Amino acid sequence: MSEKKVSFEEALARLEEIVRELESGKATLDRSLEAFEEGIGLVKLCGARLDEAEQKVTVLLKNSEGDYEEKPFDEN
């Protein structure tokens, strides 16, 4: 994929294509290594996009007065 701004969905779709290609066993060793390297880059990109999205998520919680407050998302 080019260096243009790739969406999470595009990166994930390309990653799925790479997995199918590698699982088929039909690619040469050089092509397999090239695809693997591209896949690693896409995994990093997807991970970064998920981290960005998680940081943007907030949760509305009701406080003791019955009003809603915005709180940062916390996995725990």
N, C-alpha and C positions, 0 to 999 in steps of 0.2 A: 504494500500500500504506500501511496505517496506520503509526503510529509504534511499535506494539507490537514486541516482540522477534521479528523475522523470522529464520527459519533460513536458512542458506546455500542449501539446496535450494529453499525457497520463493522466495527472491530470484532465483535462477537461472531457475526456471520462469517467473516473472513477466517477467523480462528477455527470455526467449525469446518470450513472447506479444507483448511490445512490438515486438520485431524483426519478427515475422510481420505485425503490424499496419502497421508503417511500410513494410515491403517490398510490401505489397499495393497501396499507393498510393491507397487508398479513403478515407483519413482527411482531414479538412479541415486546412488549414494550422495553425489554432489547436490542434486535437487532436494533430496531429503534433508540434508544439512542446511541448505538455504531456507527451506520451508520451516524447519525447526527454529532457526534464528529469527525468522519473521514472526513465528508464533510466540516466541519468548517476548519480543517487543510488544506484541498485541496483548499478551497477558499483563505486562507491566502497565500498559495504557489503560486497560480495563480496570485494573486494581486502583490506579490513580483516580479514575473517574468515579469509581464507587466510593473511595475515601472522600472525594470532594462532595459527593451527594450526601454522604452521612453527616458531614460537617454542617450542611445546610438544613438538615432536618431538625425541626423543633417540635416540642410536644406542648399541648395546652393542658394545664393541670388546674383543677379547682382548688383555690386556697380556702382557708378557714372562714373567710367572709362570704364565700359562695361565688367569688369572682374568678375568672380564668386568668392564669398567668402563663406566659410563654417561658418554657424552660428548654435548655439544650437537650438534645437526644442523648440518653445514657443507656447503654446496653444492659446494665444491671438493673 
